[in-house]
Amino acid sequence: MSLKLNPLNDQQLTALDQLTQGLTKEQTLWLSGFFEGRLSAMGGSAEASDALVPAAAEAQPKSLLNLTILYGTETGHSQGLADKLKEKAAFRNINATVLSLYDFNYKKLHEEDNVAVIVSTHGEGDPPDMAEDFHKYVTGNRAPKLNDTNFSVLALGDKTYRNFCKTGEDIDEAMKDCGAYRLTPMVKCDVDYEQDAEIWMNNLLLNLQPSESESPATIDSANPAAGTNGAAVRGEQFTKTNPYKATVLDKVKITGRDSDKEVYHLELSLEGSGLEYEPGDAVGIFARNPKVLVEQILEHTGFDQEQQVDHEEEQISLRDALSHYYEITVVTYDLLEKYVEITKDENLDAILNDEEKLNDYLYGHDVLDLLEDFPYKWNANKLISILRPIPPRLYSISSSMEYVGEEVHATVSLVNYERKSRLRKGACSSFLSDSVEVDDQLAIFIDKNPAFKLPPNGSKLIMVGAGTGVAPYRAFMQQRESLGMKGDTWLFFGDRRFKSDFLYQAEWQKLLKAEYLEKMDVAFSRDQDEKVYVQHKLKENQKEVFEWLENGAHFYLCGDMKYMAKDVNKTLLELIETEGGLSKEEAEKYVKNLKREKRFQSDVY
């Protein structure tokens, strides 16, 4: 591939010169990674861009040819990025090893030359389970001396939460305090992490370039894009940044007439897309915000809906911006910080500094609440500038390709509640329930989740889920039925009422009759005076549950993180303690070993 020596016109050269004047070395390096990421997204090769980027920021005394990539994850995103970094490193002749923080012997951290840590933050600032021991080690009193170690951290998080990317921040600071050399600054990623992660990877690898005596990897002339993604390009590839337009094949409400919930089963065509998924993966769906909320914000602000506002590198109407591109159905901690920074509102600042009031405000409020509760004379562009892009919503896939072919199924519960005498609706769930019909097209992508997968050896399964948390288990059972694997499966399902909320009831009964599903226990919380939940059913069957675990069963948990998952985890720990005759500390170690062996997997939200 050849590049023109000067492909820019005079106006572009002048603008570029003005942009780059006075940049520091660190800023120049960041820009180099940014442009390489843009080139990669356009389908160009990393090698072809080498002539356009500077060398590493500064020479290091150690050989920079080995890289240990460590990941800590709950959803599998960190693992996916770790694998991608390894592919990129191999293209640049850097020897990379990928390890989960379960598998890495953290007490030998000081022996590592170069370490890349890719880690998410779980819940309210906690490390994911697999990163707990590593986090405790590097931040604790026994932290090692790391004077001979180079490192960089990529932190994943969600700006909805106050302690955004706290685990990554902790590890980054701790390793620096231990004497390690920070190869590139830590990068913190929100839910739309792809471009920031790409920039971080490219900057890190620029600082790990082989010496000139090393032979660079050559580009496959038949596949010039192989260096950027490690895989052959076979026609158009559909991703989060290039979603597929999937036709809606079917849409059915699967809750009864008397239910106080609306749950829909969606079937989408993947025919000819080349998209593939496994049970446990998720489908990402792009949606638009509720029309009513857009109208209410326009009415409250008095803005002209046709006013042009800045969006990326173009201008669009304010109505389009609020409808399709920016998050307005929820407020995040990051948004509140930006709001206070501009408005200087003392009342909102007080909420930000009171954890209880903050948590209350983050739950169930939207952008209209913010505008009403803390008035300010906004202009349209300034308001848009503090909103985050509307992220696609992820839904656990409720089908197996082995069973349904080129389709993907999703189970969607409508988010619908009243607060301050105003009806609130979730962005994607209301779009799917109110606006989408059969034969419509939806922009989608497949979100891989290697952290929630069926065991490869056909082991026993204990599956616990409430409400739409049962979705991935439908996929699990379809997969096992397709492979002729009978028995060794136990489903615990909970919802509100038997008559109206028993999701996929006929399918479970058919699977039980055919002996693909061996056992099923159900808990319907509102069918009796005293509420019964899935954790109560686990406790009722604790002796047999423990026997299944002792015989190698894999335990799966899917559903609400704040309440159901917390209660199930507590019950599981108690039943292991009781049936195993263990102390609390020993039971905790037992559960930790289940997770280490990937025999306890969770997909909670």
C-alpha positions in Angstrom: 0.0 0.0 0.0 1.4 3.4 -1.0 0.6 6.7 0.6 0.8 10.1 -1.0 3.5 12.3 0.7 1.0 15.1 1.1 -2.6 14.1 0.7 -3.9 17.3 2.5 -5.0 20.5 0.8 -3.6 23.9 1.9 -6.6 24.7 4.1 -6.3 21.3 5.9 -2.5 21.8 6.3 -3.1 25.3 7.9 -5.7 23.9 10.3 -3.5 21.0 11.2 -0.6 23.3 11.9 -2.7 25.5 14.1 -4.0 22.4 16.0 -0.6 20.9 16.7 1.3 24.1 17.7 2.3 23.9 21.3 1.4 20.3 21.9 3.4 18.4 24.5 5.0 15.0 23.7 2.2 13.3 25.7 -0.5 15.1 23.7 1.2 14.3 20.4 1.4 10.6 21.4 -2.3 10.6 22.3 -3.2 12.1 18.9 -1.1 9.5 17.1 -3.1 6.8 18.8 -6.4 8.6 18.1 -5.6 8.8 14.3 -4.5 5.2 14.2 -7.8 4.2 15.8 -9.7 6.2 13.2 -7.7 4.6 10.5 -8.4 1.1 11.9 -12.2 1.9 12.0 -12.0 2.9 8.3 -10.5 -0.5 7.5 -6.9 0.7 7.0 -4.0 -1.2 8.4 -2.0 -0.3 11.4 1.2 -1.0 9.5 0.3 1.4 6.7 -0.1 4.2 9.3 3.4 3.8 10.8 4.8 6.5 8.5 2.3 9.0 10.0 3.0 8.4 13.7 5.9 9.2 15.9 8.2 6.7 17.7 7.8 5.8 21.3 7.7 8.7 23.8 11.0 7.8 25.4 13.5 4.9 25.3 13.3 2.6 28.3 16.2 0.7 29.7 14.4 -2.7 29.6 13.6 -4.8 26.5 10.0 -4.0 25.6 9.2 -7.1 23.6 7.1 -9.0 26.2 3.7 -8.0 27.4 1.5 -9.7 30.0 -2.2 -8.7 29.6 -4.4 -9.1 32.7 -8.1 -8.8 32.7 -10.8 -8.6 35.3 -14.4 -8.8 34.2 -18.0 -9.5 35.1 -19.5 -9.3 31.6 -16.6 -10.4 29.4 -15.9 -7.0 27.8 -12.5 -6.8 29.4 -11.6 -10.3 28.2 -12.6 -9.4 24.7 -10.4 -6.3 24.8 -7.5 -8.3 26.2 -7.7 -10.8 23.3 -7.9 -7.9 20.8 -4.8 -6.3 22.4 -2.9 -9.6 22.1 -3.8 -9.8 18.3 -2.5 -6.2 17.8 0.7 -6.9 19.8 1.4 -10.0 17.7 1.1 -8.0 14.5 3.9 -5.7 15.9 6.1 -8.6 17.0 5.4 -8.2 20.7 5.1 -11.4 22.6 1.8 -11.1 24.5 0.2 -13.4 27.1 -3.4 -13.0 28.2 -4.4 -14.1 31.7 -7.5 -13.6 33.8 -6.8 -12.1 37.2 -8.0 -15.5 38.6 -5.3 -17.3 36.8 -2.4 -14.8 37.3 -0.1 -15.4 40.2 -0.2 -11.9 41.6 2.7 -12.6 44.0 5.0 -12.8 41.0 3.9 -9.4 39.7 7.3 -8.0 40.4 8.8 -10.4 37.9 6.9 -9.0 35.0 8.5 -6.7 32.5 5.4 -5.1 31.0 1.9 -5.4 32.2 -1.4 -4.2 30.7 -4.4 -4.3 33.1 -7.9 -4.2 31.6 -10.4 -4.1 34.4 -14.0 -3.2 35.0 -15.7 -1.7 38.1 -18.6 -3.7 39.4 -21.6 -2.2 41.2 -20.8 0.8 43.4 -17.0 0.9 42.9 -16.2 -2.7 43.7 -13.7 -4.8 41.7 -15.2 -7.8 39.8 -14.8 -11.1 41.7 -11.8 -12.2 39.7 -9.9 -9.0 40.4 -10.6 -8.9 44.2 -7.4 -10.6 45.3 -5.2 -8.7 42.9 -6.8 -5.4 43.9 -6.3 -6.2 47.6 -2.7 -7.2 47.0 -1.5 -4.2 45.1 -3.4 -1.7 47.2 -2.6 -3.3 50.6 0.3 -3.3 53.0 2.1 -6.2 51.3 2.2 -4.5 47.9 5.4 -5.4 46.1 8.2 -3.2 44.8 7.7 -2.8 41.1 10.7 -0.7 40.1 11.5 -3.0 37.1 7.9 -3.2 35.8 6.3 -1.1 33.2 2.5 -0.9 33.1 -0.7 0.7 31.8 -4.3 0.4 32.9 -7.5 0.5 30.8 -10.5 1.0 33.2 -14.1 0.1 32.2 -17.1 1.6 33.9 -20.4 3.4 33.7 -20.8 7.1 34.3 -24.2 6.4 35.8 -22.3 5.5 39.0 -20.5 7.8 41.3 -17.4 5.6 41.6 -16.8 5.5 37.9 -13.9 3.2 37.0 -12.7 3.2 40.7 -11.1 -0.3 40.4 -8.9 0.8 37.5 -8.0 4.0 39.3 -7.0 2.1 42.5 -4.8 -0.3 40.6 -3.2 2.5 38.5 -2.3 4.6 41.5 -1.2 1.5 43.5 1.2 0.2 40.8 2.6 3.7 40.4 3.2 4.0 44.1 4.9 0.6 44.1 7.5 2.1 41.7 6.2 0.8 38.4 6.7 3.0 35.3 3.5 4.1 33.7 4.0 3.5 30.0 0.8 5.4 29.0 -1.7 7.2 31.1 -4.7 5.3 32.4 -7.8 5.6 30.1 -11.3 5.5 31.7 -14.1 4.2 29.4 -17.8 4.7 29.7 -20.3 2.1 28.3 -19.3 3.2 24.7 -15.7 2.1 25.2 -14.6 1.0 21.8 -12.9 4.1 20.5 -11.2 5.1 23.8 -10.0 1.5 24.2 -8.6 1.5 20.6 -6.7 4.7 21.3 -5.3 3.3 24.6 -4.1 0.1 22.8 -2.4 1.9 20.0 -0.6 4.3 22.3 0.5 1.4 24.5 1.8 -0.6 21.6 3.6 2.5 20.2 5.7 2.5 23.4 6.3 -1.2 23.1 7.7 -1.2 19.5 10.5 -3.6 18.7 13.9 -2.0 18.1 14.9 -1.3 14.5 16.9 -4.5 14.3 13.7 -6.5 14.7 11.8 -7.4 11.6 8.4 -5.9 11.6 5.5 -8.2 10.8 4.5 -7.9 7.1 1.0 -7.2 5.8 -0.7 -10.1 4.1 -1.1 -8.7 0.6 -4.3 -10.6 0.2 -5.7 -9.2 3.4 -4.4 -5.7 4.2 -6.8 -5.3 7.1 -5.6 -8.4 8.9 -3.2 -6.4 11.1 -5.9 -4.4 12.7 -8.4 -7.0 13.7 -6.5 -10.3 13.5 -9.2 -11.8 11.3 -9.9 -12.0 7.6 -12.5 -9.6 6.3 -15.2 -11.6 4.6 -17.5 -9.0 3.1 -19.1 -6.4 5.4 -18.7 -7.0 9.1 -21.5 -5.8 11.4 -20.4 -4.4 14.8 -21.5 -1.9 17.4 -20.1 0.9 15.2 -21.6 -0.7 12.0 -24.9 -2.3 13.2 -27.0 -4.7 11.1 -30.5 -3.8 10.1 -32.4 -6.9 11.3 -36.0 -7.5 10.2 -38.5 -8.2 13.0 -40.0 -11.6 12.3 -42.2 -11.8 15.3 -43.2 -9.8 18.4 -45.4 -11.4 21.1 -46.5 -10.2 24.5 -45.8 -13.1 26.8 -47.3 -11.8 30.0 -51.0 -12.3 30.7 -53.8 -9.9 30.6 -53.9 -9.5 34.4 -50.1 -8.9 34.7 -48.9 -5.5 35.9 -45.9 -6.0 33.7 -45.4 -6.1 29.9 -42.8 -8.6 28.6 -42.3 -9.1 24.9 -40.7 -11.9 23.0 -38.9 -10.6 19.8 -37.6 -12.7 17.0 -35.2 -11.0 14.5 -33.7 -12.2 11.3 -29.9 -12.5 10.8 -30.2 -14.0 7.3 -27.2 -13.2 5.2 -25.6 -11.0 7.9 -22.8 -13.4 8.8 -23.5 -12.6 12.5 -23.0 -15.5 14.9 -23.6 -15.8 18.6 -23.5 -18.4 21.4 -25.9 -19.0 24.3 -25.0 -16.5 27.0 -24.2 -13.6 24.5 -26.3 -10.5 24.3 -27.9 -8.6 21.5 -27.4 -4.8 21.4 -30.3 -2.8 20.1 -30.3 0.9 19.1 -33.4 2.7 19.9 -34.9 6.2 20.1 -36.1 8.1 23.2 -39.8 8.3 24.1 -41.6 10.9 21.9 -43.5 12.3 24.9 -40.3 13.0 26.9 -38.8 14.8 23.9 -41.9 16.9 23.6 -41.9 17.7 27.3 -38.2 18.8 27.2 -38.8 21.1 24.2 -41.9 22.6 25.8 -40.1 23.2 29.1 -37.1 24.8 27.6 -39.0 26.7 24.9 -36.3 25.7 22.3 -37.1 25.6 18.6 -37.2 21.9 17.7 -35.7 22.7 14.3 -32.8 24.6 15.7 -29.5 23.2 14.5 -27.1 21.9 17.2 -23.6 20.4 17.0 -23.4 16.7 16.8 -20.0 15.1 16.1 -18.8 16.8 12.9 -22.2 18.0 11.6 -25.3 19.9 12.6 -28.7 18.3 13.2 -32.0 19.5 14.4 -32.5 19.6 18.2 -35.5 17.2 17.9 -33.3 14.6 16.1 -30.6 15.1 18.7 -33.0 14.5 21.6 -34.8 11.7 19.8 -32.0 9.6 18.5 -28.6 10.6 19.8 -28.5 11.7 23.4 -29.4 10.0 26.7 -32.5 11.7 28.3 -34.4 8.9 30.1 -31.8 8.6 32.9 -29.4 10.9 34.7 -25.9 9.8 35.5 -23.4 11.0 38.1 -21.2 12.4 35.3 -24.2 14.5 34.0 -24.9 15.9 37.5 -21.2 16.9 37.9 -21.3 18.7 34.5 -24.6 20.4 35.4 -23.2 21.7 38.6 -20.0 22.9 36.9 -22.0 25.1 34.6 -25.0 26.2 36.7 -23.1 26.5 40.1 -26.4 25.3 41.7 -25.8 24.9 45.4 -28.8 22.6 46.0 -27.6 20.1 43.4 -24.0 20.4 44.7 -25.3 19.5 48.1 -27.0 16.4 46.6 -23.7 15.4 45.0 -22.0 15.5 48.3 -24.7 13.4 50.2 -24.5 9.8 49.2 -28.0 8.9 50.3 -29.6 11.8 48.5 -27.4 11.2 45.5 -28.4 7.6 45.2 -32.1 8.6 45.5 -31.7 11.2 42.7 -29.9 8.9 40.4 -32.7 6.3 40.7 -35.8 7.0 38.5 -35.1 10.6 37.5 -34.6 11.9 33.9 -33.2 15.0 32.2 -36.6 16.8 32.4 -36.5 16.4 36.2 -33.1 17.9 36.3 -34.2 20.9 34.2 -37.3 21.4 36.4 -35.6 20.9 39.8 -32.6 23.1 39.1 -33.6 25.8 36.7 -30.9 27.5 34.5 -31.0 29.6 31.4 -29.7 27.1 29.0 -29.1 27.4 25.3 -29.6 24.3 23.1 -26.0 23.7 22.2 -24.7 24.0 25.8 -27.4 21.6 27.0 -26.6 19.0 24.3 -22.9 19.3 25.1 -23.3 17.9 28.7 -25.5 14.9 27.6 -23.9 11.6 26.9 -24.6 9.7 23.7 -27.5 7.3 24.1 -26.0 3.8 24.5 -27.5 0.8 22.8 -29.4 -1.5 25.3 -28.1 -5.0 25.8 -30.6 -7.9 26.1 -29.6 -11.5 27.0 -30.2 -13.6 23.9 -33.0 -16.1 24.5 -32.2 -18.5 21.6 -29.6 -20.9 20.3 -28.4 -20.7 16.6 -28.2 -24.5 16.7 -31.9 -24.5 17.3 -33.3 -21.4 15.4 -30.8 -20.9 12.6 -30.2 -17.4 11.3 -32.4 -15.7 13.9 -31.8 -14.1 17.3 -34.5 -13.9 20.0 -34.7 -11.4 22.9 -37.0 -11.1 25.9 -37.8 -7.5 26.8 -39.6 -6.1 29.8 -41.1 -2.7 29.4 -39.7 -0.2 31.9 -42.8 1.8 32.9 -43.4 3.6 36.2 -44.8 6.8 37.6 -42.9 9.4 39.6 -43.8 13.0 40.5 -47.2 12.4 38.8 -45.5 11.8 35.5 -45.3 8.5 33.6 -41.7 7.4 32.9 -40.7 4.9 30.2 -37.4 3.2 29.4 -35.8 4.4 26.1 -35.4 1.0 24.3 -38.1 -1.1 26.0 -40.8 1.6 25.2 -39.5 1.9 21.7 -39.7 -1.9 21.2 -43.1 -2.2 22.8 -44.8 1.0 21.4 -43.2 1.6 18.0 -41.8 -1.6 16.6 -43.9 -4.0 14.5 -43.3 -7.2 12.5 -41.4 -6.4 9.2 -39.8 -3.3 10.8 -36.0 -3.2 10.9 -33.9 -2.7 14.0 -30.2 -1.7 14.2 -28.5 -4.4 16.2 -25.1 -6.0 17.0 -24.0 -9.1 18.9 -22.3 -8.5 22.2 -20.1 -11.4 23.1 -20.1 -12.6 26.8 -17.3 -15.1 27.4 -18.0 -14.8 31.1 -21.5 -16.5 30.9 -21.1 -19.7 28.9 -22.2 -23.3 28.9 -19.6 -25.7 30.1 -17.8 -27.5 27.2 -18.1 -30.9 28.9 -21.9 -31.2 29.4 -21.8 -30.9 33.2 -24.8 -30.5 35.4 -26.5 -27.0 35.3 -28.2 -25.2 38.1 -29.9 -22.1 36.6 -31.4 -19.4 38.8 -33.3 -16.4 37.3 -36.2 -14.1 38.0 -38.3 -12.4 35.4 -36.5 -11.8 32.1 -33.4 -13.2 33.8 -34.7 -16.6 32.5 -33.9 -15.5 28.9 -30.4 -17.0 28.6 -31.6 -20.3 30.1 -34.0 -20.7 27.2 -31.0 -20.4 25.0 -29.1 -22.9 27.1 -31.9 -25.5 26.9 -32.4 -25.0 23.1 -28.6 -25.7 22.7 -28.7 -28.8 24.8 -31.9 -30.1 23.1 -30.2 -29.5 19.6 -27.3 -31.6 20.8 -29.5 -34.3 22.3 -28.3 -33.7 25.9 -31.0 -34.8 28.3 -31.2 -34.3 32.0 -28.6 -32.8 34.4 -30.4 -29.5 34.4 -32.3 -27.7 37.2 -34.1 -24.4 36.7 -35.1 -22.1 39.5 -37.5 -19.4 38.2 -39.3 -16.6 40.0 -41.8 -13.9 39.1 -44.9 -12.3 40.5 -47.9 -14.4 39.6 -48.3 -18.0 38.2 -51.2 -17.2 35.9 -49.9 -14.1 34.3 -46.1 -14.0 34.6 -44.9 -17.6 34.0 -42.6 -16.7 31.1 -42.2 -19.5 28.5 -44.3 -21.8 30.6 -45.3 -24.2 27.8 -41.7 -24.5 26.6 -40.5 -25.5 30.1 -43.3 -28.0 30.5 -42.4 -29.6 27.1 -38.7 -29.7 28.1 -39.6 -31.4 31.4 -41.8 -33.9 29.6 -39.0 -34.8 27.1 -36.5 -35.0 30.0 -34.2 -32.4 28.6 -35.0 -30.3 31.7 -34.6 -32.6 34.7 -36.0 -30.4 37.5 -37.8 -27.0 37.8 -38.7 -25.1 41.0 -40.8 -21.9 40.7 -41.5 -19.1 43.1 -44.3 -16.6 42.5 -44.0 -13.9 45.1 -47.5 -12.5 45.0 -49.6 -15.6 44.9 -49.7 -15.9 48.7 -49.6 -13.6 51.7 -46.0 -14.3 52.5 -43.7 -13.5 49.5 -41.7 -16.4 48.2 -38.6 -15.8 46.0 -36.1 -18.0 44.2 -33.6 -17.9 47.1 -36.3 -19.5 49.3 -36.6 -22.4 46.8 -32.8 -22.8 46.9 -33.0 -23.0 50.7 -35.8 -25.6 50.6 -33.6 -27.7 48.3 -30.3 -26.9 49.9 -29.2 -30.5 50.5 -29.7 -31.6 46.9 -28.3 -28.3 45.6 -25.1 -28.9 47.5 -24.9 -32.5 46.3 -25.2 -31.2 42.7 -22.3 -28.7 43.4 -20.2 -31.4 44.9 -20.8 -33.5 41.8 -19.5 -30.9 39.5 -22.6 -28.8 38.7 -22.2 -25.3 37.2 -24.2 -22.6 39.0 -25.7 -19.7 36.9 -27.4 -16.6 38.1 -29.2 -14.0 35.9 -31.3 -11.1 36.8 -31.5 -8.0 39.1 -28.2 -7.2 40.7 -29.4 -5.0 43.5 -31.9 -7.3 45.2 -32.4 -10.8 43.7 -28.7 -11.5 42.9 -27.6 -10.2 46.3 -30.2 -12.5 48.1 -29.3 -15.5 46.0 -25.6 -15.1 46.7 -26.3 -14.8 50.4 -28.4 -18.0 50.4 -25.9 -19.9 48.4 -23.2 -19.1 50.9 -25.4 -20.1 53.8 -26.4 -23.5 52.3 -22.8 -24.3 51.5 -21.8 -23.4 55.0 -24.6 -25.6 56.5 -24.5 -28.6 54.2 -20.7 -28.6 53.9 -20.2 -28.2 57.6 -17.9 -25.2 56.9 -17.1 -22.0 58.6 -18.2 -18.8 57.0 -14.7 -18.1 55.8 -14.4 -21.7 54.3 -17.8 -21.3 52.6 -16.6 -18.0 51.1 -13.5 -19.8 49.8 -15.7 -22.5 48.4 -17.7 -20.0 46.4 -14.6 -18.2 45.3 -13.2 -21.5 43.9 -16.5 -22.1 42.1 -16.0 -18.7 40.4 -12.3 -19.4 39.7 -13.2 -22.7 38.0 -16.0 -20.9 36.0 -18.5 -23.1 37.8 -20.3 -20.0 39.2 -21.2 -17.5 36.5 -23.5 -14.5 36.7 -25.1 -12.1 34.3 -26.7 -9.4 36.5 -27.9 -5.9 35.7 
